[in-house]
């Protein structure tokens, strides 16, 4: 059985998919997002080694609380440990547990047949993908995360082709990802995908700064203020306008 490198587990997650969730934070991530609030999940070889069966056992102890929820695997970047995910979700489906992956999509490499075969298998066991699109513009995405977004955007098409329900998440950071031009472009991009179920526009917060201090790291956005929820709600309207305008152009029923 493939053990997973696990950073931590949250027993009662309320913002990690539908219902109350058992949230598994995996270790390891190739992204270096400027606003990341979990830099302690970056290292690939850290974390506690855990068996998938042990995680399912922990879930089952409080199963009654998760009757409208399930398991969400986040990170770090969960798809770094795709073999572990396949085994965990195989057990989860055997126990009739709703499965969700919260991912950046950065591991999507369609030219890698071995990975794609595993991803195809994983998707047969996955009920929902929550996808974080950090920035729609390629150059600004590279600047923000130190990684390109071409594969991430291609992953959106892949999820559509597989008809996997998809929640899109986008963090709005003052002066970085709150530009109305790019928010509208984001809406235009995601508009055609019929598997899009939820759009979350999340206000940037500064809660991660304490963790950077403890790790002896300089926080890249130390001078950037948190965004208030009211502003994030207004910015979400711009993304929605992009969606509606594109769907009208394509003749897609709203």
PyMOL commands that set and color helices and strands:
alter all, ss='L'
color gray80, all
select helices_A, chain A and resi 39-41+52-61+63-66+78-94+113-123+138-145+150-161+180-190+209-215+229-250
alter helices_A, ss='H'
color red, helices_A
select strands_A, chain A and resi 4-13+21-26+48-50+70-74+99-103+128-132+166-172+196-203
alter strands_A, ss='S'
color yellow, strands_A
deselect
rebuild
show_as cartoon
